[in-house]
Amino acid sequence: MAHKKGNQTFILDKPVIIRHSACIVGQKESEGPLGKYFDQKADDDFGMDTWEKGEAKFVESTYKKLLSGCDVEENLIDCILAGDLLNQCTSSACGLKESGRPFFGLYGACSTMAESLVNGALLVDGGGINNAVCMTSSNFCSAEKQFRFPLELGCQRAPNSQWTVTGCGAVLLSSGGNGPRITSVTPGIIRDYEISDTNNMGAAMAPAAASTILSHLADTERDINYYDLVMTGDLGITGRELCREILKKHGVDAPKDIYDDCGAIIFDPEQGTCAGGSGCGCCASVLCAYLLKLLEQKHINKLLFVATGALMSAVSTKQGEPIPGIAHAVAIENV
Amino acid sequence: MAHKKGNQTFILDKPVIIRHSACIVGQKESEGPLGKYFDQKADDDFGMDTWEKGEAKFVESTYKKLLSGCDVEENLIDCILAGDLLNQCTSSACGLKESGRPFFGLYGACSTMAESLVNGALLVDGGGINNAVCMTSSNFCSAEKQFRFPLELGCQRAPNSQWTVTGCGAVLLSSGGNGPRITSVTPGIIRDYEISDTNNMGAAMAPAAASTILSHLADTERDINYYDLVMTGDLGITGRELCREILKKHGVDAPKDIYDDCGAIIFDPEQGTCAGGSGCGCCASVLCAYLLKLLEQKHINKLLFVATGALMSAVSTKQGEPIPGIAHAVAIENV
């Protein structure tokens, strides 16, 4: 069973293995720098007649893809932990309504992939639950419509704004089998630096990312160099540099070869994506398609995955509320 | 550590104790049949200038109330599991942003109280996490505005519609201390009977409630009479009778003295609440103020608490999507 170390980190004592993963992205993501890593792309929201139904189809299809590539029987999946950005997380609920397995709905904004892994890893480590599916999704069009402007308006984008990734990623966490292990987790604490610019989510989330990384390193008594790669996300290019700066102020040097951000690497700036990618699907697809392959091919052996979320709604920002951030950290290692 | 029994039930082997609880409700709830059980009421959304900020204040105040009545130091709280009905669960995030403790955001619609207890109980049983706060809230005005009509329109209510409870409930789950124990949990499976009438949420959720109760009884090889009380919620008066009917079709007789529903008992029909109460805060406040007192005073010793959620949004129903339901069951016993 897990034991707590420091203020907020849990060391997993039993094997919690990332046994399988699956990922489906949209057209634009498949044309970006990580294009070759994504094993499936879906054009035009699977042809669904609304963006929201399209996003649910991403969830349904990714779940089916995970199961089809998987050596665990469907009825042995003890639970699914999933959430998304849509109001009332309907793409997860609609996409998984035929799954027939116990379902925990999560809401962690863009931190959801890490939230589901932290929660799922603690559940698998705790016993009882042997197989947990962790997944999340986002869709550019449904997110723009809900959080920003109607797409038809063709609004100009702010330089620090980010482009919501269309994509879904899923992993199967298991107490057995082969794959990299989750060795420790640091669930995040909400941090509010009173940023209220909805076009600068990277700034709103960077303090939370830095806080969780610093807590994780302090709790585990590790230097950042313990990890081959620390990946935040989706801070984007602006947020990544802010996070690096905050870490530096706290005495942690995060050089470019060790620290990067999922939102900063998923698109090429020439794709017109301003400060980079965002959305739950950003970290999920970068993890499932790219980072897990780096681990599999032993290009890296120790990864700290730190997905970040901005805890706001279109209503809360219109009412003048600032945007608190949260970040959860998951240590994934070849052991 | 927990062990799985049957298809979806987990028997907790270690003590998981409901060590403390707190609850704050609104004016109307305090005037209802359970009025004397609520230990605090808040008028007029704590005087906040928006309903959403009012709901966040309910969360913040209930969390503080829980801590103030609690013999566990704040820094020993290992995590908070919370969610609500507002878009992007902002009342939980805003209400808890000063908590300084690790936060897992959940979305289970009105099933959130049970979802947080199921998840929290498995985490505490699993070790590592010794103290977990489980909580949820809802607010009549913010829910009406978001899901139905602007209050200013004064729309006539459908007879089967329910009245969102203004209230928040929180419990501290602990591996030590005194209080009733969570002995087993049955996380729910999404059930879709293709109900699409947003004025009849009871009908949308009743199949999920019945499904989870039937699974729990089958998995644990128990008769419904094992429990002194089985409480669903928030099915309301209409949904409660539908649930009773479905149970009967599956050979389970759920008489009035054993089976009831949180939404059906929180208001008096003379309060103009149509089919009864709803909202995450309904089950949360009925559990924290009333059901836990019944257990404490040994009026009942074995409770099956089955909170239900309707997994829809204003957008999904406008797009013609049906309303899937989910229900999670928590067995709470004096042992």
Interface residues (C-beta under 8 A of the other chain):
Chain A: M1 A2 H3 K4 N7 Q8 F10 T50 E52 K53 N75 D78 C79 G83 L85 L86 N87 Q88 C89 T90 A93 C94 L96 K97 E98 S99 G100 R101 P102 F103 F104 G105 L106 Y107 G108 A109 E115 V118 N119 L122 L123 D125 G126 G127 G128 I129 N130 T186 P187 G188 I189 I190 D192 G309 L311 M312 S313 A314 V315 S316 Q319 E321 P324 I326
Chain B: M1 A2 H3 K4 N7 Q8 F10 T50 E52 K53 N75 D78 C79 G83 L85 L86 N87 Q88 C89 T90 A93 C94 L96 K97 E98 S99 G100 R101 P102 F103 F104 G105 L106 Y107 G108 A109 E115 V118 N119 L122 L123 D125 G126 G127 G128 I129 N130 P187 G188 I189 I190 D192 G309 L311 M312 S313 A314 V315 S316 Q319 E321 P324 I326
